[in-house]
Structure formats: C-alpha cells, structure tokens
C-alpha cells in the first residue's frame, strides 16, 4: 500500500470513528464513545505521521529535480519509511 492509500485509509477510519462516537453518545454509551475517542486520536496521530512522510518525499523529489541529491536528504527519507 502506497503512502497516498494509507492517508486515504486513515481518513476513512477517522470519519467512521467520528460517526460511531456520535452514535454511541446519542445512545448514552459514553464509556464506549470514550474508547472510540482514544482510537480516533491514535488515527489522527497516524495521519499526521503519514503527512510528514509525504512532505519529506516531496521535498526530496524537489531537491533531486534541482540536482541536489544530498545523502542527508536520502537518509531522512529512508528514516521516514
């Protein structure tokens, strides 16, 4: 699964969790809603990581197009995988 697919999957997960939290809150199942809220925060953290990785890949690609193929950039991009 590529990075864009991972981002889309995480966004769908966040949307589903938000819907479920609303549904559980309306039903009065507050404890379950709180558990889903923790899952939502974890998904948001993952989404943030995916966006950072995407930005690193974009920066490395831009630098490479400019002819700046620095080892530091390559290392950072490899670490982001």
Secondary structure, 3 states (H helix, E strand, C coil): CCHHHHHHHHHHHHHHHHHHHHHHHHHCCHHHHHHHHHHHHHHHHHHHHHHHHHHHHHHHHHHHHCCCCCHHHHHHHHHHC
